[in-house]
Amino acid sequence: MAEHGDKTCAICLEEPKDPLNLPCGHSFCDGCLNQWRSRYGVTEEMRRKCPNCRARIPPSKEMVSSLLSHRVTKKRLEDNNCTSSVDYRQVCRAIARAEEDVGEDWDGVTVLQDNNDKQPLRMPDYIGKNHCPRGRHK
């Protein structure tokens, strides 16, 4: 496990800009980690692992925000009885993609910012657990 006091981004090997400390102890620039996660050719499985030690890492705040936003839209459409609309089907597909990015085994933990050696923030479990009621999406 890396030392939390280590002040070098494990990707660019410079002092981290907008630093993120992962639960495994490795530090990265927010931009470096996000760029690494979205890089072409990195498998879905690898995107959810630390580039240094391959320990499981939580989803980015953008991934969680996207998933939550789609869930709010889906709920609004359900409240307005629009479950057979094109918009509803599109939001269900967007939720499925966002859940894929976040990962099925996500336990609700995410790194939102440099946590200064504090425990990662725990997000509400419902963000990662709800599924599309049509049954086609997980």
N, C-alpha and C positions, 0 to 999 in steps of 0.2 A: 504494500500500500504506500502511496506517495505521501510525503509530508504535506500537511495543509499550508505550511509556511512557504512552500516552494512557489516562487514568484515568476515562473517561466511557463509560457504557453507550450504545451507538448506538441503542437502542430507547427507553429511558425518559429518556435524557440526564442521568442522575444518576450519582453514584459507584457502581460496580457492587457489588451484594450477591452473594456467592459468585461472583466473577468468572470468566469463561471467556475466554481469549485464543484466537481461531481462527487457523489457519495463515495466513490472509490478513492478520492483524494487527489486525483489529477486535475490540473487547472488548464483552462483554455480561454482564448479570446472568444467572446460570443460569436463574432463574425466567422472566425476560423472553424468553430464547431458546427455552426449552421451550414457553412459552405461544404464542409466535409460530409455532413449528413445528406446534403442534396446533390452531391457530386454524382455525375453519370457513372454507372458501373458499380457503385457500392450497393450490395444487395440489401433488401429490406432487413434481413437479419442483422447485418453489420451496422446499419444505421442506428440500431438500438444498443450498440456496444461501444464502450470507451475505445477510442483509436489507439490508446497506449496499452491497456491491460486486458481489453475485451470484456470487462465487467459490464453488466447491464446498466444502462443509463436511462434516466427518465426522459420523456418527451420534452421538446422545447415549449416555451410559453406560447409561441405562435401556433403550434400544433394543437395545444389544449384550447386556445382561444378560438381557433377555427371550428373545432368540434363543438364547443359550447355555443357558438354563434349559430351553427346549423341546427343544433337541438332546439334553440329558442325559436327559430323560423319554423321548424317542424311542428312544435307545440302550438304556435300561432295558427298554422294551417289546419291542424286538428281541431282547435277550438272553433274555427270558422267552418267546420265540416267540409274541408277542401281535400280530403284524402284521396280522391280520384283525379285530382288535377295534375297537369304536367309539372307544375311547380313542386308539388308534393313528391312526385317520383324523382325529380331532380335533386331535391334536398335529401331524400333517402340515399341516393347514390353518393352525394357529397359526404354524408355521414359515414357511409361505408368506407370511402376513401380516407377520410380523416381517422377513422378507427384503425384502418390498416397502417397509417403513418404512426399513430400512437402505439399500436401493438395490442394484441388480444390479452397479453399477460400483464398489462399496465396495472400497477397497484394503487394508483392515485397520487403518486409522488412526482413532483416536477421541480426543476430548478428554474426560478424566475429571475434571479439576479445573483450577483456575488453575495453569497450567504455568510461571509466572514466567519467561517468555521461553525456556523449554526447548523442544526439539522435541516435537511431539505423540507420545503413547505409541502404539506399534505393537502391535496385538492379534494373536493367532495367526490365520493365514490360514484355517484350517479353519472358524472360526466363520462366516465369510461365504461360504464356497465349497461346502459340502456341500448336497446337495439330497435331497428325499424319493425313496426308491428306487422308489416306485410310478410315477414318471415323469410324474405329472399336475402336480406342483408344482415350481416353480423358485425 
